[in-house]
Amino acid sequence: MLRNIHLFDDLDDAQRDRLQALAETVSFSKGDIVIHQGERSDALYVILYGQLKVLYTDEDGNQTMLAVLGDRDFFGELSLLDSRPRSATVQAMQDSRVLRLQRQHILKFIEQSPGASMAMMQAMADRVRVLDETFCRFSHLDISGRILEALKRVAKKEGESLVTPKLTQQDIADLVGASREMVNRTLRELKDAGEIEVDGKQFFLPLP
């Protein structure tokens, strides 16, 4: 189950098997909160299947969607480094099943396999680098560019296209920090310009 997950890419099969034996499988229904922003928790999660969104709420109560996560993604990795309160809320967008690894078990595993810690830290550094690059690009884009960038960020390659998970216009608005009305208008413009195709709540983009 831990194969093809970036956080564990550099572990060998035996190491992944040992780590998987320490995990528990948990199911969530659509709408369930997996972790709450501000709560103290020290578990790492790996998504076996499903779709979840990462939400940040500021001091004024404004909520921003930071990411949409799908099969083989992971979250809660900062718990490997500290036991500080969660920095964001994660909510199931559809029925989902995850592996939950407690920090104490991961630390015990690292003690037995010291080389594994550097491999996992590299994967976490890669994620931070991607977030930094995304933020920099967003700051220089207009609304059309931000929407295209957001859709590409959550999409997966399928055949000759990038295909997003199912997203409502409000989901996209939360991803790019715009009103739903502006997103609705911009999506129509992008579709008319041939930059995206739409099938229900899924969006299709050409490969870069």
DAHU-V526297 format. One record per run of one state. SS is the DSSP state (~ for helix, > for strand, _ for the rest). FROM is the first residue (numbers start at 1). TO is the last residue. If there is no record, write none. Layout:
BEGIN
ss = <SS,SS>
from = <FROM,FROM>
to = <TO,TO>
END
This chain:
BEGIN
ss = <_,~,_,~,_,>,_,>,_,>,_,>,_,>,_,>,_,~,_,>,_,>,~,_,~,_,~,_,>,_,>,_,~,_,~,_,>,_,>,_>
from = <1,6,9,13,22,24,29,33,36,43,50,52,58,63,70,74,76,77,81,89,93,96,103,113,115,139,143,155,156,159,161,164,169,177,180,193,197,200,202,207>
to = <5,8,12,21,23,28,32,35,42,49,51,57,62,69,73,75,76,80,88,92,95,102,112,114,138,142,154,155,158,160,163,168,176,179,192,196,199,201,206,208>
END
